[in-house]
Amino acid sequence: MIPFDILKPLIKETAEKVIKLGPFESQTGPARRSDITVMKQHLKMLDDKDFRELYKKISNMINKKYST
């Protein structure tokens, strides 16, 4: 488990970016880029079936949002 204190700068930077640019423009990541290779690697790391399904669903929603 990652200590929460390590995540605080990332959370702060993400929040500031969303405030400055808005959620649509600040979205990043493999689903936003349609990077299927990375998404497949992520899915392999998830042991829990429910988490894999959630990852797929959210990734598909993000990809759909940016491909239109």
CHARMM-style PDB file with segment names, atoms N, HN, CA, C and O in Angstrom:
ATOM      1  N   MET     1       0.836  -1.175   0.000  1.00  0.00      PROA
ATOM      2  CA  MET     1       0.000   0.000   0.000  1.00  0.00      PROA
ATOM      3  C   MET     1       0.884   1.243   0.000  1.00  0.00      PROA
ATOM      4  O   MET     1       1.863   1.309   0.744  1.00  0.00      PROA
ATOM      5  N   ILE     2       0.548   2.216  -0.822  1.00  0.00      PROA
ATOM      6  HN  ILE     2      -0.247   2.162  -1.426  1.00  0.00      PROA
ATOM      7  CA  ILE     2       1.312   3.457  -0.902  1.00  0.00      PROA
ATOM      8  C   ILE     2       0.877   4.388   0.237  1.00  0.00      PROA
ATOM      9  O   ILE     2      -0.319   4.606   0.431  1.00  0.00      PROA
ATOM     10  N   PRO     3       1.828   4.933   0.983  1.00  0.00      PROA
ATOM     11  CA  PRO     3       1.461   5.875   2.034  1.00  0.00      PROA
ATOM     12  C   PRO     3       0.766   7.111   1.446  1.00  0.00      PROA
ATOM     13  O   PRO     3       1.193   7.650   0.424  1.00  0.00      PROA
ATOM     14  N   PHE     4      -0.295   7.541   2.102  1.00  0.00      PROA
ATOM     15  HN  PHE     4      -0.641   7.103   2.931  1.00  0.00      PROA
ATOM     16  CA  PHE     4      -1.096   8.657   1.600  1.00  0.00      PROA
ATOM     17  C   PHE     4      -0.270   9.924   1.413  1.00  0.00      PROA
ATOM     18  O   PHE     4      -0.514  10.681   0.473  1.00  0.00      PROA
ATOM     19  N   ASP     5       0.708  10.171   2.295  1.00  0.00      PROA
ATOM     20  HN  ASP     5       0.906   9.556   3.058  1.00  0.00      PROA
ATOM     21  CA  ASP     5       1.532  11.382   2.187  1.00  0.00      PROA
ATOM     22  C   ASP     5       2.274  11.468   0.850  1.00  0.00      PROA
ATOM     23  O   ASP     5       2.518  12.561   0.339  1.00  0.00      PROA
ATOM     24  N   ILE     6       2.623  10.329   0.298  1.00  0.00      PROA
ATOM     25  HN  ILE     6       2.425   9.441   0.713  1.00  0.00      PROA
ATOM     26  CA  ILE     6       3.310  10.313  -1.000  1.00  0.00      PROA
ATOM     27  C   ILE     6       2.369  10.772  -2.110  1.00  0.00      PROA
ATOM     28  O   ILE     6       2.811  11.379  -3.085  1.00  0.00      PROA
ATOM     29  N   LEU     7       1.093  10.491  -1.971  1.00  0.00      PROA
ATOM     30  HN  LEU     7       0.734   9.997  -1.179  1.00  0.00      PROA
ATOM     31  CA  LEU     7       0.115  10.845  -3.003  1.00  0.00      PROA
ATOM     32  C   LEU     7      -0.356  12.295  -2.948  1.00  0.00      PROA
ATOM     33  O   LEU     7      -0.908  12.805  -3.923  1.00  0.00      PROA
ATOM     34  N   LYS     8      -0.145  12.957  -1.824  1.00  0.00      PROA
ATOM     35  HN  LYS     8       0.303  12.543  -1.031  1.00  0.00      PROA
ATOM     36  CA  LYS     8      -0.663  14.324  -1.657  1.00  0.00      PROA
ATOM     37  C   LYS     8      -0.209  15.297  -2.749  1.00  0.00      PROA
ATOM     38  O   LYS     8      -1.050  16.035  -3.263  1.00  0.00      PROA
ATOM     39  N   PRO     9       1.071  15.342  -3.132  1.00  0.00      PROA
ATOM     40  CA  PRO     9       1.459  16.270  -4.203  1.00  0.00      PROA
ATOM     41  C   PRO     9       0.758  15.974  -5.540  1.00  0.00      PROA
ATOM     42  O   PRO     9       0.387  16.895  -6.267  1.00  0.00      PROA
ATOM     43  N   LEU    10       0.582  14.704  -5.852  1.00  0.00      PROA
ATOM     44  HN  LEU    10       0.883  13.955  -5.262  1.00  0.00      PROA
ATOM     45  CA  LEU    10      -0.115  14.330  -7.084  1.00  0.00      PROA
ATOM     46  C   LEU    10      -1.574  14.758  -7.038  1.00  0.00      PROA
ATOM     47  O   LEU    10      -2.110  15.272  -8.020  1.00  0.00      PROA
ATOM     48  N   ILE    11      -2.208  14.547  -5.903  1.00  0.00      PROA
ATOM     49  HN  ILE    11      -1.773  14.130  -5.106  1.00  0.00      PROA
ATOM     50  CA  ILE    11      -3.611  14.944  -5.750  1.00  0.00      PROA
ATOM     51  C   ILE    11      -3.741  16.457  -5.888  1.00  0.00      PROA
ATOM     52  O   ILE    11      -4.648  16.945  -6.562  1.00  0.00      PROA
ATOM     53  N   LYS    12      -2.842  17.195  -5.255  1.00  0.00      PROA
ATOM     54  HN  LYS    12      -2.105  16.798  -4.708  1.00  0.00      PROA
ATOM     55  CA  LYS    12      -2.870  18.657  -5.321  1.00  0.00      PROA
ATOM     56  C   LYS    12      -2.668  19.142  -6.752  1.00  0.00      PROA
ATOM     57  O   LYS    12      -3.411  20.001  -7.227  1.00  0.00      PROA
ATOM     58  N   GLU    13      -1.669  18.597  -7.440  1.00  0.00      PROA
ATOM     59  HN  GLU    13      -1.065  17.899  -7.054  1.00  0.00      PROA
ATOM     60  CA  GLU    13      -1.392  18.996  -8.823  1.00  0.00      PROA
ATOM     61  C   GLU    13      -2.584  18.687  -9.726  1.00  0.00      PROA
ATOM     62  O   GLU    13      -2.939  19.496 -10.584  1.00  0.00      PROA
ATOM     63  N   THR    14      -3.196  17.535  -9.540  1.00  0.00      PROA
ATOM     64  HN  THR    14      -2.908  16.878  -8.843  1.00  0.00      PROA
ATOM     65  CA  THR    14      -4.350  17.150 -10.345  1.00  0.00      PROA
ATOM     66  C   THR    14      -5.513  18.099 -10.113  1.00  0.00      PROA
ATOM     67  O   THR    14      -6.156  18.538 -11.067  1.00  0.00      PROA
ATOM     68  N   ALA    15      -5.789  18.419  -8.854  1.00  0.00      PROA
ATOM     69  HN  ALA    15      -5.267  18.063  -8.080  1.00  0.00      PROA
ATOM     70  CA  ALA    15      -6.887  19.331  -8.534  1.00  0.00      PROA
ATOM     71  C   ALA    15      -6.641  20.716  -9.126  1.00  0.00      PROA
ATOM     72  O   ALA    15      -7.557  21.329  -9.675  1.00  0.00      PROA
ATOM     73  N   GLU    16      -5.420  21.204  -9.018  1.00  0.00      PROA
ATOM     74  HN  GLU    16      -4.676  20.706  -8.572  1.00  0.00      PROA
ATOM     75  CA  GLU    16      -5.093  22.523  -9.571  1.00  0.00      PROA
ATOM     76  C   GLU    16      -5.238  22.540 -11.094  1.00  0.00      PROA
ATOM     77  O   GLU    16      -5.704  23.525 -11.665  1.00  0.00      PROA
ATOM     78  N   LYS    17      -4.845  21.466 -11.736  1.00  0.00      PROA
ATOM     79  HN  LYS    17      -4.466  20.665 -11.273  1.00  0.00      PROA
ATOM     80  CA  LYS    17      -4.959  21.371 -13.196  1.00  0.00      PROA
ATOM     81  C   LYS    17      -6.421  21.369 -13.628  1.00  0.00      PROA
ATOM     82  O   LYS    17      -6.774  22.026 -14.607  1.00  0.00      PROA
ATOM     83  N   VAL    18      -7.266  20.648 -12.917  1.00  0.00      PROA
ATOM     84  HN  VAL    18      -6.979  20.115 -12.122  1.00  0.00      PROA
ATOM     85  CA  VAL    18      -8.687  20.600 -13.238  1.00  0.00      PROA
ATOM     86  C   VAL    18      -9.323  21.977 -13.042  1.00  0.00      PROA
ATOM     87  O   VAL    18     -10.151  22.404 -13.847  1.00  0.00      PROA
ATOM     88  N   ILE    19      -8.935  22.664 -11.975  1.00  0.00      PROA
ATOM     89  HN  ILE    19      -8.262  22.317 -11.321  1.00  0.00      PROA
ATOM     90  CA  ILE    19      -9.474  24.008 -11.725  1.00  0.00      PROA
ATOM     91  C   ILE    19      -9.037  24.963 -12.830  1.00  0.00      PROA
ATOM     92  O   ILE    19      -9.836  25.773 -13.298  1.00  0.00      PROA
ATOM     93  N   LYS    20      -7.790  24.877 -13.245  1.00  0.00      PROA
ATOM     94  HN  LYS    20      -7.141  24.219 -12.865  1.00  0.00      PROA
ATOM     95  CA  LYS    20      -7.247  25.789 -14.259  1.00  0.00      PROA
ATOM     96  C   LYS    20      -7.793  25.489 -15.661  1.00  0.00      PROA
ATOM     97  O   LYS    20      -8.200  26.406 -16.375  1.00  0.00      PROA
ATOM     98  N   LEU    21      -7.803  24.222 -16.053  1.00  0.00      PROA
ATOM     99  HN  LEU    21      -7.472  23.477 -15.474  1.00  0.00      PROA
ATOM    100  CA  LEU    21      -8.149  23.850 -17.422  1.00  0.00      PROA
ATOM    101  C   LEU    21      -9.570  23.334 -17.596  1.00  0.00      PROA
ATOM    102  O   LEU    21     -10.133  23.410 -18.688  1.00  0.00      PROA
ATOM    103  N   GLY    22     -10.146  22.812 -16.526  1.00  0.00      PROA
ATOM    104  HN  GLY    22      -9.688  22.751 -15.639  1.00  0.00      PROA
ATOM    105  CA  GLY    22     -11.432  22.139 -16.618  1.00  0.00      PROA
ATOM    106  C   GLY    22     -11.220  20.650 -16.782  1.00  0.00      PROA
ATOM    107  O   GLY    22     -10.142  20.218 -17.191  1.00  0.00      PROA
ATOM    108  N   PRO    23     -12.238  19.856 -16.467  1.00  0.00      PROA
ATOM    109  CA  PRO    23     -12.069  18.406 -16.491  1.00  0.00      PROA
ATOM    110  C   PRO    23     -11.817  17.826 -17.885  1.00  0.00      PROA
ATOM    111  O   PRO    23     -11.029  16.890 -18.023  1.00  0.00      PROA
ATOM    112  N   PHE    24     -12.464  18.360 -18.908  1.00  0.00      PROA
ATOM    113  HN  PHE    24     -13.103  19.121 -18.795  1.00  0.00      PROA
ATOM    114  CA  PHE    24     -12.305  17.802 -20.248  1.00  0.00      PROA
ATOM    115  C   PHE    24     -10.878  17.982 -20.757  1.00  0.00      PROA
ATOM    116  O   PHE    24     -10.276  17.038 -21.270  1.00  0.00      PROA
ATOM    117  N   GLU    25     -10.338  19.186 -20.618  1.00  0.00      PROA
ATOM    118  HN  GLU    25     -10.827  19.952 -20.202  1.00  0.00      PROA
ATOM    119  CA  GLU    25      -9.002  19.476 -21.127  1.00  0.00      PROA
ATOM    120  C   GLU    25      -7.885  18.861 -20.288  1.00  0.00      PROA
ATOM    121  O   GLU    25      -6.784  18.640 -20.792  1.00  0.00      PROA
ATOM    122  N   SER    26      -8.155  18.586 -19.024  1.00  0.00      PROA
ATOM    123  HN  SER    26      -9.049  18.766 -18.614  1.00  0.00      PROA
ATOM    124  CA  SER    26      -7.096  18.074 -18.156  1.00  0.00      PROA
ATOM    125  C   SER    26      -7.037  16.547 -18.095  1.00  0.00      PROA
ATOM    126  O   SER    26      -6.125  15.993 -17.481  1.00  0.00      PROA
ATOM    127  N   GLN    27      -7.980  15.871 -18.710  1.00  0.00      PROA
ATOM    128  HN  GLN    27      -8.721  16.321 -19.208  1.00  0.00      PROA
ATOM    129  CA  GLN    27      -7.985  14.398 -18.704  1.00  0.00      PROA
ATOM    130  C   GLN    27      -6.735  13.865 -19.398  1.00  0.00      PROA
ATOM    131  O   GLN    27      -6.404  14.281 -20.508  1.00  0.00      PROA
ATOM    132  N   THR    28      -6.052  12.946 -18.737  1.00  0.00      PROA
ATOM    133  HN  THR    28      -6.322  12.607 -17.835  1.00  0.00      PROA
ATOM    134  CA  THR    28      -4.868  12.304 -19.313  1.00  0.00      PROA
ATOM    135  C   THR    28      -4.968  10.802 -19.084  1.00  0.00      PROA
ATOM    136  O   THR    28      -5.915  10.325 -18.460  1.00  0.00      PROA
ATOM    137  N   GLY    29      -4.009  10.073 -19.579  1.00  0.00      PROA
ATOM    138  HN  GLY    29      -3.239  10.460 -20.087  1.00  0.00      PROA
ATOM    139  CA  GLY    29      -3.933   8.641 -19.315  1.00  0.00      PROA
ATOM    140  C   GLY    29      -4.148   7.794 -20.543  1.00  0.00      PROA
ATOM    141  O   GLY    29      -4.449   8.308 -21.620  1.00  0.00      PROA
ATOM    142  N   PRO    30      -3.990   6.479 -20.378  1.00  0.00      PROA
ATOM    143  CA  PRO    30      -4.062   5.579 -21.526  1.00  0.00      PROA
ATOM    144  C   PRO    30      -5.423   5.557 -22.213  1.00  0.00      PROA
ATOM    145  O   PRO    30      -5.492   5.423 -23.435  1.00  0.00      PROA
ATOM    146  N   ALA    31      -6.498   5.685 -21.456  1.00  0.00      PROA
ATOM    147  HN  ALA    31      -6.443   5.794 -20.463  1.00  0.00      PROA
ATOM    148  CA  ALA    31      -7.816   5.687 -22.095  1.00  0.00      PROA
ATOM    149  C   ALA    31      -7.993   6.939 -22.940  1.00  0.00      PROA
ATOM    150  O   ALA    31      -8.571   6.884 -24.026  1.00  0.00      PROA
ATOM    151  N   ARG    32      -7.500   8.060 -22.447  1.00  0.00      PROA
ATOM    152  HN  ARG    32      -7.030   8.104 -21.566  1.00  0.00      PROA
ATOM    153  CA  ARG    32      -7.583   9.323 -23.194  1.00  0.00      PROA
ATOM    154  C   ARG    32      -6.773   9.237 -24.481  1.00  0.00      PROA
ATOM    155  O   ARG    32      -7.175   9.784 -25.508  1.00  0.00      PROA
ATOM    156  N   ARG    33      -5.638   8.554 -24.429  1.00  0.00      PROA
ATOM    157  HN  ARG    33      -5.311   8.109 -23.594  1.00  0.00      PROA
ATOM    158  CA  ARG    33      -4.751   8.411 -25.590  1.00  0.00      PROA
ATOM    159  C   ARG    33      -5.118   7.221 -26.477  1.00  0.00      PROA
ATOM    160  O   ARG    33      -4.522   7.023 -27.536  1.00  0.00      PROA
ATOM    161  N   SER    34      -6.082   6.445 -26.049  1.00  0.00      PROA
ATOM    162  HN  SER    34      -6.566   6.605 -25.189  1.00  0.00      PROA
ATOM    163  CA  SER    34      -6.429   5.186 -26.737  1.00  0.00      PROA
ATOM    164  C   SER    34      -5.236   4.236 -26.782  1.00  0.00      PROA
ATOM    165  O   SER    34      -5.010   3.575 -27.796  1.00  0.00      PROA
ATOM    166  N   ASP    35      -4.483   4.163 -25.707  1.00  0.00      PROA
ATOM    167  HN  ASP    35      -4.667   4.700 -24.884  1.00  0.00      PROA
ATOM    168  CA  ASP    35      -3.296   3.329 -25.624  1.00  0.00      PROA
ATOM    169  C   ASP    35      -3.695   1.931 -25.132  1.00  0.00      PROA
ATOM    170  O   ASP    35      -3.631   1.632 -23.940  1.00  0.00      PROA
ATOM    171  N   ILE    36      -4.100   1.104 -26.066  1.00  0.00      PROA
ATOM    172  HN  ILE    36      -4.152   1.348 -27.034  1.00  0.00      PROA
ATOM    173  CA  ILE    36      -4.604  -0.236 -25.767  1.00  0.00      PROA
ATOM    174  C   ILE    36      -3.541  -1.096 -25.080  1.00  0.00      PROA
ATOM    175  O   ILE    36      -3.858  -1.876 -24.182  1.00  0.00      PROA
ATOM    176  N   THR    37      -2.285  -0.956 -25.499  1.00  0.00      PROA
ATOM    177  HN  THR    37      -2.027  -0.322 -26.228  1.00  0.00      PROA
ATOM    178  CA  THR    37      -1.206  -1.749 -24.920  1.00  0.00      PROA
ATOM    179  C   THR    37      -1.082  -1.504 -23.418  1.00  0.00      PROA
ATOM    180  O   THR    37      -0.991  -2.455 -22.642  1.00  0.00      PROA
ATOM    181  N   VAL    38      -1.078  -0.251 -23.007  1.00  0.00      PROA
ATOM    182  HN  VAL    38      -1.152   0.521 -23.638  1.00  0.00      PROA
ATOM    183  CA  VAL    38      -0.966   0.087 -21.584  1.00  0.00      PROA
ATOM    184  C   VAL    38      -2.214  -0.374 -20.831  1.00  0.00      PROA
ATOM    185  O   VAL    38      -2.108  -0.897 -19.722  1.00  0.00      PROA
ATOM    186  N   MET    39      -3.384  -0.186 -21.421  1.00  0.00      PROA
ATOM    187  HN  MET    39      -3.470   0.239 -22.322  1.00  0.00      PROA
ATOM    188  CA  MET    39      -4.609  -0.612 -20.739  1.00  0.00      PROA
ATOM    189  C   MET    39      -4.612  -2.123 -20.519  1.00  0.00      PROA
ATOM    190  O   MET    39      -5.074  -2.587 -19.477  1.00  0.00      PROA
ATOM    191  N   LYS    40      -4.111  -2.893 -21.469  1.00  0.00      PROA
ATOM    192  HN  LYS    40      -3.736  -2.516 -22.316  1.00  0.00      PROA
ATOM    193  CA  LYS    40      -4.019  -4.344 -21.294  1.00  0.00      PROA
ATOM    194  C   LYS    40      -3.052  -4.695 -20.167  1.00  0.00      PROA
ATOM    195  O   LYS    40      -3.303  -5.624 -19.400  1.00  0.00      PROA
ATOM    196  N   GLN    41      -1.947  -3.953 -20.065  1.00  0.00      PROA
ATOM    197  HN  GLN    41      -1.743  -3.198 -20.688  1.00  0.00      PROA
ATOM    198  CA  GLN    41      -0.991  -4.183 -18.976  1.00  0.00      PROA
ATOM    199  C   GLN    41      -1.642  -3.879 -17.626  1.00  0.00      PROA
ATOM    200  O   GLN    41      -1.456  -4.617 -16.658  1.00  0.00      PROA
ATOM    201  N   HSD    42      -2.398  -2.796 -17.574  1.00  0.00      PROA
ATOM    202  HN  HSD    42      -2.548  -2.197 -18.361  1.00  0.00      PROA
ATOM    203  CA  HSD    42      -3.091  -2.447 -16.331  1.00  0.00      PROA
ATOM    204  C   HSD    42      -4.064  -3.548 -15.934  1.00  0.00      PROA
ATOM    205  O   HSD    42      -4.123  -3.937 -14.767  1.00  0.00      PROA
ATOM    206  N   LEU    43      -4.820  -4.045 -16.889  1.00  0.00      PROA
ATOM    207  HN  LEU    43      -4.772  -3.730 -17.837  1.00  0.00      PROA
ATOM    208  CA  LEU    43      -5.795  -5.099 -16.603  1.00  0.00      PROA
ATOM    209  C   LEU    43      -5.123  -6.356 -16.055  1.00  0.00      PROA
ATOM    210  O   LEU    43      -5.673  -7.016 -15.174  1.00  0.00      PROA
ATOM    211  N   LYS    44      -3.942  -6.692 -16.566  1.00  0.00      PROA
ATOM    212  HN  LYS    44      -3.495  -6.157 -17.282  1.00  0.00      PROA
ATOM    213  CA  LYS    44      -3.213  -7.865 -16.074  1.00  0.00      PROA
ATOM    214  C   LYS    44      -2.797  -7.701 -14.614  1.00  0.00      PROA
ATOM    215  O   LYS    44      -2.659  -8.687 -13.889  1.00  0.00      PROA
ATOM    216  N   MET    45      -2.598  -6.457 -14.185  1.00  0.00      PROA
ATOM    217  HN  MET    45      -2.710  -5.656 -14.773  1.00  0.00      PROA
ATOM    218  CA  MET    45      -2.172  -6.197 -12.805  1.00  0.00      PROA
ATOM    219  C   MET    45      -3.330  -6.264 -11.811  1.00  0.00      PROA
ATOM    220  O   MET    45      -3.105  -6.355 -10.604  1.00  0.00      PROA
ATOM    221  N   LEU    46      -4.538  -6.221 -12.298  1.00  0.00      PROA
ATOM    222  HN  LEU    46      -4.720  -6.147 -13.278  1.00  0.00      PROA
ATOM    223  CA  LEU    46      -5.706  -6.242 -11.415  1.00  0.00      PROA
ATOM    224  C   LEU    46      -6.156  -7.675 -11.179  1.00  0.00      PROA
ATOM    225  O   LEU    46      -6.608  -8.351 -12.104  1.00  0.00      PROA
ATOM    226  N   ASP    47      -6.033  -8.132  -9.955  1.00  0.00      PROA
ATOM    227  HN  ASP    47      -5.666  -7.584  -9.204  1.00  0.00      PROA
ATOM    228  CA  ASP    47      -6.409  -9.503  -9.614  1.00  0.00      PROA
ATOM    229  C   ASP    47      -7.921  -9.682  -9.468  1.00  0.00      PROA
ATOM    230  O   ASP    47      -8.454 -10.760  -9.731  1.00  0.00      PROA
ATOM    231  N   ASP    48      -8.590  -8.639  -9.056  1.00  0.00      PROA
ATOM    232  HN  ASP    48      -8.156  -7.764  -8.842  1.00  0.00      PROA
ATOM    233  CA  ASP    48     -10.020  -8.709  -8.759  1.00  0.00      PROA
ATOM    234  C   ASP    48     -10.857  -8.506 -10.029  1.00  0.00      PROA
ATOM    235  O   ASP    48     -10.700  -7.504 -10.727  1.00  0.00      PROA
ATOM    236  N   LYS    49     -11.729  -9.447 -10.317  1.00  0.00      PROA
ATOM    237  HN  LYS    49     -11.855 -10.261  -9.750  1.00  0.00      PROA
ATOM    238  CA  LYS    49     -12.583  -9.394 -11.506  1.00  0.00      PROA
ATOM    239  C   LYS    49     -13.425  -8.118 -11.545  1.00  0.00      PROA
ATOM    240  O   LYS    49     -13.569  -7.498 -12.598  1.00  0.00      PROA
ATOM    241  N   ASP    50     -13.977  -7.730 -10.400  1.00  0.00      PROA
ATOM    242  HN  ASP    50     -13.860  -8.234  -9.545  1.00  0.00      PROA
ATOM    243  CA  ASP    50     -14.808  -6.531 -10.349  1.00  0.00      PROA
ATOM    244  C   ASP    50     -13.998  -5.278 -10.683  1.00  0.00      PROA
ATOM    245  O   ASP    50     -14.493  -4.384 -11.368  1.00  0.00      PROA
ATOM    246  N   PHE    51     -12.759  -5.211 -10.201  1.00  0.00      PROA
ATOM    247  HN  PHE    51     -12.357  -5.938  -9.644  1.00  0.00      PROA
ATOM    248  CA  PHE    51     -11.909  -4.066 -10.522  1.00  0.00      PROA
ATOM    249  C   PHE    51     -11.561  -4.036 -12.007  1.00  0.00      PROA
ATOM    250  O   PHE    51     -11.513  -2.966 -12.613  1.00  0.00      PROA
ATOM    251  N   ARG    52     -11.320  -5.210 -12.595  1.00  0.00      PROA
ATOM    252  HN  ARG    52     -11.359  -6.080 -12.103  1.00  0.00      PROA
ATOM    253  CA  ARG    52     -11.049  -5.263 -14.037  1.00  0.00      PROA
ATOM    254  C   ARG    52     -12.246  -4.752 -14.824  1.00  0.00      PROA
ATOM    255  O   ARG    52     -12.084  -3.982 -15.771  1.00  0.00      PROA
ATOM    256  N   GLU    53     -13.436  -5.170 -14.442  1.00  0.00      PROA
ATOM    257  HN  GLU    53     -13.568  -5.795 -13.672  1.00  0.00      PROA
ATOM    258  CA  GLU    53     -14.648  -4.717 -15.135  1.00  0.00      PROA
ATOM    259  C   GLU    53     -14.847  -3.214 -14.974  1.00  0.00      PROA
ATOM    260  O   GLU    53     -15.225  -2.528 -15.923  1.00  0.00      PROA
ATOM    261  N   LEU    54     -14.593  -2.708 -13.777  1.00  0.00      PROA
ATOM    262  HN  LEU    54     -14.285  -3.265 -13.005  1.00  0.00      PROA
ATOM    263  CA  LEU    54     -14.708  -1.273 -13.528  1.00  0.00      PROA
ATOM    264  C   LEU    54     -13.699  -0.501 -14.374  1.00  0.00      PROA
ATOM    265  O   LEU    54     -14.039   0.519 -14.972  1.00  0.00      PROA
ATOM    266  N   TYR    55     -12.466  -0.984 -14.424  1.00  0.00      PROA
ATOM    267  HN  TYR    55     -12.189  -1.813 -13.938  1.00  0.00      PROA
ATOM    268  CA  TYR    55     -11.417  -0.352 -15.228  1.00  0.00      PROA
ATOM    269  C   TYR    55     -11.841  -0.307 -16.698  1.00  0.00      PROA
ATOM    270  O   TYR    55     -11.715   0.725 -17.357  1.00  0.00      PROA
ATOM    271  N   LYS    56     -12.340  -1.426 -17.198  1.00  0.00      PROA
ATOM    272  HN  LYS    56     -12.443  -2.264 -16.662  1.00  0.00      PROA
ATOM    273  CA  LYS    56     -12.790  -1.484 -18.595  1.00  0.00      PROA
ATOM    274  C   LYS    56     -13.922  -0.492 -18.852  1.00  0.00      PROA
ATOM    275  O   LYS    56     -13.914   0.234 -19.846  1.00  0.00      PROA
ATOM    276  N   LYS    57     -14.876  -0.474 -17.957  1.00  0.00      PROA
ATOM    277  HN  LYS    57     -14.882  -1.064 -17.149  1.00  0.00      PROA
ATOM    278  CA  LYS    57     -16.037   0.397 -18.137  1.00  0.00      PROA
ATOM    279  C   LYS    57     -15.626   1.869 -18.134  1.00  0.00      PROA
ATOM    280  O   LYS    57     -16.029   2.628 -19.016  1.00  0.00      PROA
ATOM    281  N   ILE    58     -14.833   2.267 -17.155  1.00  0.00      PROA
ATOM    282  HN  ILE    58     -14.506   1.651 -16.439  1.00  0.00      PROA
ATOM    283  CA  ILE    58     -14.394   3.661 -17.085  1.00  0.00      PROA
ATOM    284  C   ILE    58     -13.514   4.016 -18.284  1.00  0.00      PROA
ATOM    285  O   ILE    58     -13.666   5.090 -18.866  1.00  0.00      PROA
ATOM    286  N   SER    59     -12.607   3.133 -18.652  1.00  0.00      PROA
ATOM    287  HN  SER    59     -12.484   2.260 -18.179  1.00  0.00      PROA
ATOM    288  CA  SER    59     -11.737   3.380 -19.806  1.00  0.00      PROA
ATOM    289  C   SER    59     -12.544   3.529 -21.085  1.00  0.00      PROA
ATOM    290  O   SER    59     -12.270   4.413 -21.897  1.00  0.00      PROA
ATOM    291  N   ASN    60     -13.536   2.672 -21.266  1.00  0.00      PROA
ATOM    292  HN  ASN    60     -13.758   1.954 -20.607  1.00  0.00      PROA
ATOM    293  CA  ASN    60     -14.387   2.778 -22.453  1.00  0.00      PROA
ATOM    294  C   ASN    60     -15.162   4.083 -22.476  1.00  0.00      PROA
ATOM    295  O   ASN    60     -15.324   4.693 -23.533  1.00  0.00      PROA
ATOM    296  N   MET    61     -15.643   4.516 -21.316  1.00  0.00      PROA
ATOM    297  HN  MET    61     -15.512   4.020 -20.457  1.00  0.00      PROA
ATOM    298  CA  MET    61     -16.383   5.784 -21.238  1.00  0.00      PROA
ATOM    299  C   MET    61     -15.475   6.964 -21.588  1.00  0.00      PROA
ATOM    300  O   MET    61     -15.878   7.867 -22.320  1.00  0.00      PROA
ATOM    301  N   ILE    62     -14.254   6.950 -21.062  1.00  0.00      PROA
ATOM    302  HN  ILE    62     -13.927   6.216 -20.467  1.00  0.00      PROA
ATOM    303  CA  ILE    62     -13.300   8.026 -21.363  1.00  0.00      PROA
ATOM    304  C   ILE    62     -12.968   8.028 -22.839  1.00  0.00      PROA
ATOM    305  O   ILE    62     -12.996   9.074 -23.487  1.00  0.00      PROA
ATOM    306  N   ASN    63     -12.652   6.858 -23.375  1.00  0.00      PROA
ATOM    307  HN  ASN    63     -12.629   6.008 -22.849  1.00  0.00      PROA
ATOM    308  CA  ASN    63     -12.297   6.748 -24.779  1.00  0.00      PROA
ATOM    309  C   ASN    63     -13.427   7.230 -25.674  1.00  0.00      PROA
ATOM    310  O   ASN    63     -13.188   7.949 -26.644  1.00  0.00      PROA
ATOM    311  N   LYS    64     -14.637   6.843 -25.360  1.00  0.00      PROA
ATOM    312  HN  LYS    64     -14.831   6.259 -24.572  1.00  0.00      PROA
ATOM    313  CA  LYS    64     -15.807   7.261 -26.144  1.00  0.00      PROA
ATOM    314  C   LYS    64     -15.985   8.779 -26.106  1.00  0.00      PROA
ATOM    315  O   LYS    64     -16.300   9.395 -27.124  1.00  0.00      PROA
ATOM    316  N   LYS    65     -15.784   9.376 -24.938  1.00  0.00      PROA
ATOM    317  HN  LYS    65     -15.528   8.875 -24.111  1.00  0.00      PROA
ATOM    318  CA  LYS    65     -15.942  10.816 -24.758  1.00  0.00      PROA
ATOM    319  C   LYS    65     -14.986  11.598 -25.645  1.00  0.00      PROA
ATOM    320  O   LYS    65     -15.355  12.641 -26.185  1.00  0.00      PROA
ATOM    321  N   TYR    66     -13.767  11.109 -25.799  1.00  0.00      PROA
ATOM    322  HN  TYR    66     -13.467  10.262 -25.360  1.00  0.00      PROA
ATOM    323  CA  TYR    66     -12.737  11.845 -26.543  1.00  0.00      PROA
ATOM    324  C   TYR    66     -12.634  11.454 -28.008  1.00  0.00      PROA
ATOM    325  O   TYR    66     -11.925  12.108 -28.773  1.00  0.00      PROA
ATOM    326  N   SER    67     -13.322  10.408 -28.406  1.00  0.00      PROA
ATOM    327  HN  SER    67     -13.898   9.876 -27.785  1.00  0.00      PROA
ATOM    328  CA  SER    67     -13.243   9.990 -29.810  1.00  0.00      PROA
ATOM    329  C   SER    67     -14.347  10.629 -30.652  1.00  0.00      PROA
ATOM    330  O   SER    67     -14.361  10.477 -31.873  1.00  0.00      PROA
ATOM    331  N   THR    68     -15.270  11.342 -30.006  1.00  0.00      PROA
ATOM    332  HN  THR    68     -15.258  11.465 -29.014  1.00  0.00      PROA
ATOM    333  CA  THR    68     -16.370  11.982 -30.747  1.00  0.00      PROA
ATOM    334  C   THR    68     -16.079  13.417 -31.048  1.00  0.00      PROA
ATOM    335  OT1 THR    68     -16.900  14.098 -31.663  1.00  0.00      PROA
TER     336      THR     68
END
